[in-house]
Amino acid sequence: MMGYEQMNQMTMTTTSMMKNFNKRGLNNITPHKKITRRSVSAIDGGAAAAATDGEGDRRQILKTLDLSGMSLASLSASSINLASISKLDLSNNNIQKIPESLVARMLNLSALDLHSNQLKTLPNSIGCLSKLKFLNVSGNYIQFLPKTIEDCRSLEELNANFNELTRLPDAIGFELTNLTKLSVNSNKIVQLPQSVSHLTSLRVLDARLNRLGSLPEDLENLVNLQVLNVSQNFQHLTTLPYSVGLLISLVELDVSYNGITVLPDSLGCLRRIQKLSVQGNPLISPPFEVVEQGLEALKQYMSEKMTESYKKTPTKKKSWGIGKLVKYGLSSSPGRRASRGGEREGFINVSDYRQIDGIASPRHVSLFNPRRLLSPLSAYFSPPRY
C-alpha cells in the first residue's frame, strides 16, 4: 500500500509537470500527433504558431484537428488558424454555415469531414482547397454542390449521401479526374451529368435511392469502375444503356428495385462480374426462370441473345455507308488520291484502312454526326482535292 510520503512526492512531481506544460503551451506537441476535440484551446490563435524554448525557435505542424460531437453551432473565422491543418473533423455538430474566409485559409487541407450537421450550402471558397482528397458532407440539407468544387482537382473521394441534392455540377466529370469514389445515395437526383462518363479513375459509383430516370450513354469510358449501384430508383429508372455491359472492370452491379423490363444484351460481356442484383424489377427479358438460376445462367442467356442479334444485323449497310461518304467528297482520306487502275474514282477499299468497328467506336462516332456531315464549312471533312 502506497505511503503518505510516496503520495506526496507524486503530487509534487505532477504539479511540476503541469507548470512546465503551461509554460510551453500547445505549440510543443509532438509533430503528427492527433489533436483531439478536448484540445479546443488549439483553435484560439496558436495552433500553428512558432514555439520558443531553450533550444531556439521551432515550428510544429499539427496534422489533425478533431472537433466532432461538440454541439458547435458556428465557427469564428477570426480566431482560427488552420494553415497547418491537413485533416479537419467537424462532424456531428449543429453547424449551419461554413465561413468563406475560413475555408480559404485551409490551404493544406487534405481531408474535411462535415457529416451530420445542419448545412444547406457549401462555401464557394471550397474551390481553393487544391490539396483536398477526401470530402464528406453526408447527412446535411445540401440542395446543390457549388460549381467551384470542380477546382478541387486532387479530390479522390466525395461522399454526399443523405442530402437533398437534385443535380451535380455539369462539368464535374471533366475536372475531377482523380475521383475514385462518388457516393450520392439517398438524394433527389433526377439525372447524372453526361460528364460523369469521363471519370476514368472512378472505382465506385453509388447513386441508389434517388430519382434517376436514365444513366449516361458513354459509361464504357469508366474503364476502372468496379462497383455500380443504381438500385432503388424505383419507377423512375426503366432502362439501362447498352454501355453498362461494356464496363470491362465491373465486379458488382446492383440495379434492383427499379422499373426495368429489359436488361441490355451487352451484360453478357461482363467477364469480371461477380455479383449482379436484379430483383424487384418487372423483368420480361431475361425471363424470371433464367434469373432464378443465378449469375452464370443469366450471363449465358444474355451472351447467346447478343450473338443471335449480331448475326441478324446486316453488314452490307455498314460498308455502303463508308463508301457513300467518300464518293460524295465527305472524307479527305489519302486513299482517294492514291486510287488508280481498277478502283473506281471516289471509292476506297475499307479493308485497307481501320476496321469498321474502330471507326464506329465512341471516340470517332461523333465525326459522323449529320450536322457535321451536311455542313459546307465542316472542319472535320474537307472538300476533295484532285
C-alpha positions in Angstrom: 0.0 0.0 0.0 1.3 3.4 -1.0 2.6 5.5 1.9 1.9 9.1 2.6 5.4 10.2 1.6 5.2 8.5 -1.7 1.8 10.1 -2.5 3.2 13.5 -1.5 6.2 13.0 -3.8 3.9 12.0 -6.8 1.7 15.1 -6.2 4.8 17.4 -6.3 6.0 15.8 -9.5 2.6 16.1 -11.2 2.4 19.8 -10.1 5.9 20.4 -11.6 4.9 18.8 -14.9 1.7 20.9 -15.2 3.7 24.1 -14.6 6.2 23.2 -17.4 3.3 22.3 -19.7 1.6 25.7 -19.0 4.9 27.5 -19.8 5.4 25.6 -23.1 1.7 25.6 -24.2 0.2 23.6 -27.0 2.8 24.6 -29.6 5.3 22.0 -28.4 3.1 19.0 -29.1 5.0 16.3 -31.0 4.6 16.7 -34.7 2.0 14.4 -36.4 0.2 13.9 -33.2 -3.6 13.9 -33.4 -5.2 16.9 -31.7 -8.4 15.7 -30.1 -11.6 17.6 -29.5 -10.5 18.1 -25.9 -7.8 20.4 -27.1 -10.2 23.2 -28.0 -7.7 25.9 -27.0 -5.7 24.9 -30.1 -8.3 26.8 -32.1 -7.7 30.0 -30.3 -4.9 31.6 -32.1 -1.9 29.5 -31.8 -2.4 26.1 -33.4 0.4 26.7 -35.9 2.4 29.4 -34.2 6.1 29.2 -33.6 7.2 27.9 -30.2 10.2 29.3 -28.3 12.2 27.4 -25.8 15.7 27.0 -24.6 16.8 25.5 -27.9 15.5 28.3 -30.0 12.5 28.8 -32.3 10.8 25.8 -33.7 7.6 25.4 -35.8 5.4 22.4 -35.1 2.8 21.3 -37.6 -0.5 20.0 -36.4 -1.9 17.3 -38.6 -5.4 16.5 -37.4 -7.9 18.7 -35.6 -11.0 16.8 -34.3 -13.9 18.9 -33.1 -16.6 16.3 -33.8 -19.6 15.9 -31.4 -19.1 19.2 -29.6 -22.5 20.7 -30.4 -20.9 23.6 -32.2 -23.4 25.9 -33.9 -21.0 28.2 -35.7 -17.3 28.8 -36.4 -15.4 32.0 -35.9 -13.1 32.8 -38.8 -11.2 35.5 -36.9 -9.9 33.3 -34.1 -8.9 30.2 -36.0 -5.6 29.4 -37.6 -5.9 26.4 -39.9 -3.0 27.0 -42.2 -1.1 23.9 -41.0 -4.1 21.5 -40.5 -4.3 18.7 -43.0 -7.3 16.9 -41.6 -10.3 18.6 -40.0 -13.3 16.8 -38.5 -16.3 18.9 -37.7 -18.9 16.1 -37.9 -21.8 15.6 -35.6 -22.3 19.2 -34.7 -25.1 21.8 -35.4 -23.1 23.9 -37.8 -25.4 25.8 -40.3 -22.8 27.7 -42.3 -19.1 27.5 -43.0 -17.5 30.9 -43.3 -16.0 31.6 -46.8 -12.8 33.2 -45.3 -12.3 30.2 -43.0 -12.2 27.7 -45.9 -10.0 30.0 -48.0 -7.2 29.6 -45.3 -7.2 25.8 -45.2 -4.5 25.7 -47.9 -3.0 22.4 -46.8 -6.3 20.6 -46.0 -6.4 17.1 -47.5 -9.5 15.7 -45.6 -12.6 17.5 -44.5 -15.4 15.8 -42.6 -18.7 17.8 -42.2 -21.2 14.9 -42.0 -24.2 15.2 -39.7 -24.6 18.9 -39.4 -27.2 21.4 -40.4 -25.6 22.7 -43.6 -27.7 23.9 -46.5 -24.9 25.1 -48.7 -21.1 24.8 -49.1 -19.0 27.9 -49.4 -17.8 28.8 -52.9 -14.3 29.1 -51.5 -14.1 25.3 -51.3 -12.6 25.6 -54.7 -9.4 27.0 -53.0 -8.7 23.6 -51.5 -6.4 22.4 -54.2 -4.9 19.6 -52.0 -8.3 18.2 -50.8 -8.6 14.4 -51.3 -11.4 13.4 -49.1 -14.7 15.3 -48.6 -17.6 14.0 -46.5 -20.7 16.2 -46.4 -23.3 13.5 -45.9 -26.2 13.8 -43.6 -26.9 17.5 -44.2 -29.6 19.5 -46.1 -27.5 20.5 -49.1 -29.5 21.1 -52.3 -26.6 21.6 -54.7 -22.9 21.5 -54.8 -21.1 24.7 -55.7 -19.6 24.8 -59.2 -16.3 25.7 -57.6 -16.0 22.2 -56.3 -14.7 21.3 -59.8 -11.5 23.2 -58.8 -10.7 20.5 -56.2 -8.8 18.5 -58.7 -7.0 16.4 -56.2 -10.3 15.0 -54.8 -10.4 11.2 -54.7 -13.5 10.5 -52.5 -16.7 12.5 -52.4 -19.5 11.5 -50.0 -22.7 13.5 -50.3 -25.1 10.8 -49.2 -28.3 11.7 -47.3 -28.8 15.3 -48.6 -31.3 17.0 -50.8 -29.3 17.2 -54.0 -31.3 17.4 -57.2 -28.3 17.5 -59.5 -24.5 17.5 -59.7 -22.3 20.2 -61.4 -22.4 19.7 -65.2 -18.6 19.6 -65.6 -17.8 17.5 -62.6 -16.5 14.6 -64.7 -14.3 16.8 -66.8 -12.5 18.3 -63.8 -12.3 15.8 -61.0 -10.3 13.2 -63.0 -8.7 11.8 -59.8 -12.0 10.8 -58.3 -12.1 7.1 -57.3 -15.3 7.0 -55.3 -18.5 9.0 -55.8 -21.3 8.4 -53.3 -24.5 10.4 -53.8 -27.1 7.9 -52.5 -30.3 9.0 -50.7 -30.8 12.2 -52.6 -33.3 13.6 -55.1 -31.1 13.5 -58.2 -33.0 13.1 -61.4 -30.1 12.7 -63.9 -26.4 12.3 -63.7 -24.4 14.7 -65.9 -23.0 13.3 -69.1 -19.5 14.3 -67.9 -19.6 11.5 -65.3 -18.6 9.1 -68.1 -15.2 10.9 -68.2 -14.3 10.0 -64.6 -11.8 7.4 -65.8 -10.3 6.8 -62.4 -13.6 6.1 -60.8 -13.9 2.7 -59.0 -17.2 3.1 -57.1 -20.3 4.9 -58.1 -23.2 4.8 -55.6 -26.4 6.5 -56.8 -29.1 4.4 -55.2 -32.2 5.8 -53.6 -32.6 8.7 -56.0 -35.0 9.6 -58.8 -32.7 8.8 -61.7 -34.6 8.5 -65.0 -31.6 7.4 -67.0 -27.9 6.9 -67.0 -25.2 8.5 -69.2 -24.7 6.8 -72.5 -20.9 6.5 -72.6 -20.3 4.6 -69.4 -17.8 2.3 -71.2 -15.3 5.1 -70.7 -15.2 4.2 -67.0 -12.5 1.6 -67.5 -11.7 1.3 -63.8 -15.3 1.1 -62.4 -15.7 -1.9 -60.2 -18.9 -1.2 -58.3 -22.0 0.4 -59.8 -25.1 0.7 -57.6 -28.2 2.4 -59.0 -30.7 0.4 -57.1 -34.0 1.7 -55.6 -34.7 4.5 -58.0 -38.0 2.6 -58.3 -40.3 3.6 -61.1 -38.1 6.4 -62.4 -35.4 4.1 -63.8 -36.9 1.9 -66.6 -33.9 1.2 -68.9 -30.2 0.7 -68.8 -27.8 1.9 -71.5 -26.0 -0.7 -73.7 -22.7 0.7 -72.4 -23.3 -0.8 -68.9 -22.3 -4.2 -70.4 -19.0 -2.7 -71.7 -17.6 -1.8 -68.3 -14.6 -4.0 -68.5 -13.6 -3.8 -64.8 -17.1 -4.2 -63.3 -17.3 -6.7 -60.4 -20.5 -5.7 -58.8 -23.7 -4.3 -60.4 -26.9 -3.6 -58.4 -29.9 -2.5 -60.4 -32.5 -3.9 -58.0 -35.9 -2.4 -57.2 -36.3 -0.3 -60.3 -38.8 -0.3 -63.2 -36.5 -2.1 -65.7 -38.3 -4.6 -68.0 -35.4 -5.5 -70.4 -31.8 -5.9 -69.5 -29.3 -4.9 -72.3 -27.8 -7.9 -74.1 -24.4 -6.4 -73.5 -24.5 -7.7 -69.9 -23.2 -11.0 -71.4 -19.9 -9.3 -72.0 -19.2 -8.6 -68.3 -16.4 -11.1 -67.8 -15.3 -10.0 -64.3 -18.8 -9.6 -62.8 -19.2 -11.5 -59.5 -22.4 -10.0 -58.1 -25.4 -9.0 -60.2 -28.6 -7.9 -58.3 -31.7 -7.5 -60.5 -34.5 -8.4 -58.1 -37.5 -6.1 -57.6 -37.8 -5.3 -61.4 -40.7 -6.2 -63.7 -38.4 -8.1 -66.0 -39.5 -9.6 -69.3 -36.1 -10.3 -70.7 -34.3 -12.3 -69.3 -37.3 -14.3 -68.0 -37.8 -15.0 -64.4 -36.8 -18.7 -64.7 -33.4 -17.7 -66.0 -32.8 -15.1 -63.3 -33.7 -17.7 -60.7 -30.8 -20.0 -61.9 -28.2 -17.4 -60.9 -25.5 -15.3 -62.3 -23.8 -17.7 -64.7 -27.1 -18.8 -66.3 -28.1 -15.1 -66.7 -24.8 -14.2 -68.3 -25.0 -17.2 -70.7 -28.6 -16.2 -71.7 -27.6 -12.6 -72.4 -24.5 -13.7 -74.3 -26.4 -16.0 -76.5 -29.1 -13.4 -77.1 -26.4 -10.8 -78.1 -24.8 -13.3 -80.5 -28.1 -14.1 -82.1 -29.0 -10.4 -82.6 -25.5 -9.8 -84.0 -26.0 -12.5 -86.6 -29.2 -10.9 -87.7 -27.6 -7.5 -88.1 -27.0 -6.8 -91.9 -23.4 -6.0 -92.6 -24.0 -4.6 -96.1 -25.2 -1.3 -94.8 -22.0 -0.6 -92.9 -19.7 -0.7 -95.9 -22.2 1.1 -98.0 -22.2 4.0 -95.6 -18.5 4.4 -95.7 -18.4 4.2 -99.5 -21.0 6.9 -99.8 -19.1 9.2 -97.5 -16.1 9.0 -99.7 -18.0 9.1 -103.0 -19.6 12.4 -102.2 -16.4 14.0 -101.0 -17.2 13.9 -97.3 -13.9 12.3 -96.5 -10.4 13.6 -97.0 -8.8 10.2 -96.9 -5.5 9.9 -98.6 -6.9 6.7 -100.2 -8.7 8.9 -102.7 -5.5 10.4 -104.1 -3.9 7.0 -104.2 -6.7 5.4 -106.2 -5.6 4.0 -109.5 -6.5 1.4 -112.2 -9.2 -1.0 -111.3 -10.6 1.0 -108.4 -13.5 3.4 -109.2 -12.6 7.0 -108.5 -14.1 8.4 -105.3 -14.2 5.0 -103.5 -11.7 3.4 -101.2 -11.2 -0.1 -100.1 -12.3 -0.1 -96.4 -10.3 -3.2 -95.6 -7.1 -1.3 -96.3 -7.8 1.1 -93.5 -9.1 0.8 -90.0 -11.8 -1.6 -89.2 -15.4 -0.5 -89.2 -15.7 -1.2 -85.5 -12.8 1.2 -84.9 -14.5 3.9 -86.9 -17.8 3.4 -85.1 -16.2 3.5 -81.6 -17.3 6.3 -79.2 -14.2 8.2 -80.0 -15.0 8.5 -83.7 -18.7 8.2 -83.9 -19.3 11.9 -83.4 -17.5 12.6 -86.7 -20.5 11.1 -88.5 -23.0 13.5 -86.8 -25.5 14.6 -89.6 -24.9 18.2 -88.6 -21.2 17.9 -89.3 -21.7 15.8 -92.5 -24.0 18.3 -94.1 -22.2 21.4 -93.0 -20.4 23.1 -96.0 -17.8 24.6 -93.7 -17.1 21.4 -91.8 -13.8 21.4 -90.1 -13.9 17.6 -89.9 -14.5 16.8 -93.6 -12.6 18.9 -96.1 -13.7 19.1 -99.8 -12.0 16.7 -102.2 -8.7 17.6 -103.8 -7.6 16.3 -107.2 
